[in-house]
Amino acid sequence: MKISRRFFELLRMIGHLWADLPLLFRLLKAWKDGSYRGLSVRTLATLVAALIYVLSPVDLIPDFIPGIGLIDDAAVLAFLLHSMAQDLAAFRVWEQSRVKV
């Protein structure tokens, strides 16, 4: 019973992190366009490292293994979004302040 509760808590957390993925893409687009410059060097380095890992053919768990091959990539993306929580929150505030009423 305790294990199943932990599992569902983990699924809920992953779902929340995945919901932030579109926000991350908007942040990157705004940064690339030059309209948003609130990213730290640490955040940019983390983004680059995660992108290199996800796109690299060398993984801890090879992607061709059905069902579990993409788990490590998903974990890296979840870690990225978790580590960027403050940056994403700041971007969300910046983005909402630009919305015309």
PAZAPA-4460 file (N, C-alpha, C; in steps of 0.05 Angstrom, whole numbers, plus 32768, in hexadecimal, padded with zeros to 4 digits):
% residues 101
    n_x    n_y    n_z   ca_x   ca_y   ca_z    c_x    c_y    c_z   seq   type   mol
   8010   7FE8   8000   8000   8000   8000   8011   8019   8000     1      M     A
   8026   8019   8010   8038   8030   8011   8047   8034   7FF7     2      K     A
   804F   801D   7FEA   805C   801F   7FD0   804A   802A   7FBB     3      I     A
   8031   8022   7FBA   801E   802C   7FA6   8019   804A   7FAA     4      S     A
   8018   8053   7FC3   8015   8070   7FC8   802D   8080   7FBE     5      R     A
   8045   8075   7FC3   805D   8082   7FB9   805E   8083   7F9B     6      R     A
   8055   806D   7F8E   8054   806C   7F71   8042   8081   7F66     7      F     A
   802A   8084   7F71   8017   8098   7F67   8020   80B5   7F6D     8      F     A
   802F   80B9   7F83   803A   80D3   7F88   8050   80DA   7F73     9      E     A
   8060   80C6   7F6C   8074   80C9   7F58   8067   80D0   7F3D    10      L     A
   8052   80C1   7F36   8044   80C7   7F1D   8038   80E3   7F1C    11      L     A
   802D   80EB   7F32   8022   8107   7F34   8038   811C   7F31    12      R     A
   804F   8117   7F3D   8065   812A   7F3B   806F   812B   7F1E    13      M     A
   8072   8114   7F11   807B   8113   7EF5   8067   8121   7EE3    14      I     A
   804D   811D   7EE8   8038   812B   7ED8   803A   8149   7EDB    15      G     A
   803F   8152   7EF3   8042   816F   7EF8   805B   817A   7EE9    16      H     A
   8071   816B   7EEB   8089   8174   7EDD   8085   8174   7EBF    17      L     A
   8077   8160   7EB4   8073   815F   7E97   8060   8176   7E8E    18      W     A
   804F   817F   7EA0   803D   8195   7E99   804D   81AF   7E95    19      A     A
   8065   81B0   7EA1   8077   81C7   7E9E   8087   81C7   7E85    20      D     A
   8086   81B1   7E76   8096   81AF   7E5E   808F   81C4   7E49    21      L     A
   8076   81CA   7E43   806F   81E0   7E31   807A   81FB   7E3A    22      P     A
   8079   81FF   7E55   8084   8218   7E60   80A2   821A   7E5A    23      L     A
   80B0   8204   7E5D   80CC   8203   7E57   80D2   820A   7E3A    24      L     A
   80C2   81FF   7E28   80C5   8206   7E0B   80C0   8224   7E06    25      F     A
   80AC   822F   7E13   80A6   824C   7E10   80BD   825C   7E1B    26      R     A
   80C8   8254   7E32   80DF   8261   7E3E   80F7   8262   7E2B    27      L     A
   80FD   824A   7E1F   8113   8249   7E0D   810F   825A   7DF4    28      L     A
   80F6   825A   7DEA   80F0   826B   7DD3   80F4   8289   7DD9    29      K     A
   80EA   8291   7DF0   80EC   82AD   7DF9   810A   82B4   7DFD    30      A     A
   8119   82A2   7E08   8136   82A7   7E0D   8144   82A9   7DF2    31      W     A
   813E   8297   7DDF   814A   8297   7DC5   8143   82B1   7DB6    32      K     A
   812A   82B9   7DB8   8122   82D2   7DAA   812E   82EB   7DB7    33      D     A
   8139   82E9   7DCF   8144   82FF   7DDD   8131   830F   7DEE    34      G     A
   8118   8306   7DF0   8105   8314   7E00   8106   830D   7E1E    35      S     A
   8112   82F7   7E25   8115   82EF   7E40   8132   82E7   7E46    36      Y     A
   813E   82F4   7E5A   815A   82EF   7E61   815D   82E7   7E7E    37      R     A
   8149   82DA   7E89   814A   82D3   7EA6   8156   82B8   7EAC    38      G     A
   8164   82AC   7E98   8170   8292   7E9D   818C   8295   7EA8    39      L     A
   8193   8285   7EBC   81AE   8285   7EC7   81C0   8273   7EB6    40      S     A
   81DA   8277   7EB9   81ED   8266   7EAB   81EA   8249   7EB4    41      V     A
   81E4   8245   7ECE   81E0   822A   7ED8   81C8   821C   7ECB    42      R     A
   81B2   822B   7EC7   819B   8221   7EBA   81A0   821A   7E9D    43      T     A
   81AE   822B   7E8F   81B5   8226   7E73   81C7   820D   7E71    44      L     A
   81DA   820A   7E83   81EC   81F3   7E83   81DC   81D9   7E88    45      A     A
   81C9   81DB   7E9B   81B9   81C3   7EA1   81A8   81BC   7E89    46      T     A
   819D   81D0   7E7B   818D   81CB   7E63   819E   81BD   7E4D    47      L     A
   81B5   81C7   7E49   81C7   81BC   7E34   81CE   819F   7E3B    48      V     A
   81D6   819B   7E54   81DD   8180   7E5D   81C6   816C   7E5A    49      A     A
   81AE   8174   7E61   8197   8163   7E5F   8191   815D   7E41    50      A     A
   8193   8171   7E31   818E   816E   7E14   81A2   815B   7E08    51      L     A
   81BB   815E   7E0F   81D0   814C   7E04   81CA   812F   7E0D    52      I     A
   81C3   812B   7E26   81BD   8110   7E30   81A5   8104   7E21    53      Y     A
   8190   8113   7E1F   8177   8108   7E13   817C   8102   7DF5    54      V     A
   818B   8112   7DE8   8190   810E   7DCB   81A7   80FA   7DC5    55      L     A
   81B7   80F5   7DD9   81CE   80E3   7DD6   81C5   80C6   7DD2    56      S     A
   81D3   80B8   7DC0   81CC   809B   7DBD   81D6   808A   7DD4    57      P     A
   81E7   8095   7DE6   81F2   8087   7DFD   81E1   808E   7E15    58      V     A
   81D2   807B   7E1F   81C1   807E   7E37   81C7   806A   7E4C    59      D     A
   81BE   806F   7E64   81C0   805A   7E79   81AE   8042   7E72    60      L     A
   8196   8048   7E67   8184   8033   7E5E   8180   8039   7E40    61      I     A
   8189   8027   7E2E   8186   802B   7E11   8169   8030   7E09    62      P     A
   8164   8044   7DF8   8149   804C   7DF0   813A   8036   7DE0    63      D     A
   8149   8023   7DD4   813B   800E   7DC5   812E   7FF9   7DD6    64      F     A
   8132   7FF9   7DF0   8125   7FE5   7E01   8108   7FED   7E05    65      I     A
   80F5   7FDD   7DFB   80D9   7FE4   7DFD   80CF   7FE8   7E1A    66      P     A
   80C1   7FFE   7E1E   80B5   8003   7E38   80C6   8011   7E4C    67      G     A
   80DF   800A   7E4E   80F0   8018   7E62   8107   8028   7E56    68      I     A
   810A   8027   7E3C   8121   8033   7E2F   8121   8052   7E31    69      G     A
   810A   805E   7E35   8109   807B   7E36   8107   8085   7E53    70      L     A
   8107   8073   7E66   8104   807B   7E82   811B   808E   7E8B    71      I     A
   8133   8088   7E84   8149   809A   7E8C   8147   80B5   7E7F    72      D     A
   813E   80B7   7E66   813A   80D1   7E59   8124   80E0   7E68    73      D     A
   810F   80D3   7E6E   80F9   80E0   7E7D   8102   80E9   7E98    74      A     A
   8113   80DA   7EA5   811D   80E1   7EBF   812F   80FA   7EBD    75      A     A
   813F   80FB   7EA8   8151   8113   7EA4   813F   812C   7E9F    76      V     A
   812B   8129   7E8F   8119   8140   7E8A   810A   8148   7EA3    77      L     A
   8101   8134   7EB3   80F4   813B   7ECC   8107   8149   7EDF    78      A     A
   8120   813F   7EE1   8134   814D   7EF2   8139   8169   7EE8    79      F     A
   813A   816D   7ECE   813F   8187   7EC2   8128   819A   7ECA    80      L     A
   8110   8191   7EC7   80F9   81A3   7ECE   80F8   81A8   7EEC    81      L     A
   80FF   8194   7EFC   80FF   8198   7F19   8115   81AD   7F21    82      H     A
   812C   81AA   7F15   8142   81BC   7F1C   813D   81D8   7F11    83      S     A
   812C   81DB   7EFE   8126   81F5   7EF2   810C   8201   7EFD    84      M     A
   8102   81F6   7F13   80E8   81FF   7F1D   80E7   821D   7F22    85      A     A
   80FC   8228   7F2F   80FC   8245   7F35   80FE   8255   7F1B    86      Q     A
   810E   824C   7F08   8110   825A   7EEE   80F6   8259   7EDF    87      D     A
   80E8   8243   7EE0   80CE   8240   7ED2   80BA   8252   7EE0    88      L     A
   80BA   8253   7EFB   80A7   8264   7F09   80AC   8282   7F02    89      A     A
   80C5   828A   7F01   80CC   82A6   7EFA   80C4   82AC   7EDE    90      A     A
   80C8   8299   7ECB   80BF   829D   7EB0   80A1   829F   7EAE    91      F     A
   8093   828E   7EBD   8076   828F   7EBD   806B   82AA   7EC5    92      R     A
   8077   82B6   7EDA   8070   82D1   7EE4   8076   82E5   7ECE    93      V     A
   808D   82E4   7EC2   8095   82F6   7EAD   8082   82F4   7E95    94      W     A
   807C   82DB   7E8E   806A   82D7   7E77   804E   82E2   7E7D    95      E     A
   8044   82DD   7E95   8029   82E7   7E9C   8028   8305   7E9D    96      Q     A
   803F   8312   7EA5   803F   832F   7EA6   803F   833C   7E8B    97      S     A
   8046   832C   7E76   8046   8336   7E5B   802B   8333   7E4D    98      R     A
   8019   8323   7E59   7FFF   831D   7E4C   7FEE   8336   7E4F    99      V     A
   7FE4   833F   7E38   7FD3   8357   7E38   7FB7   8350   7E41   100      K     A
   7FAC   8360   7E52   7F92   835B   7E5D   7F7C   8367   7E4B   101      V     A
***
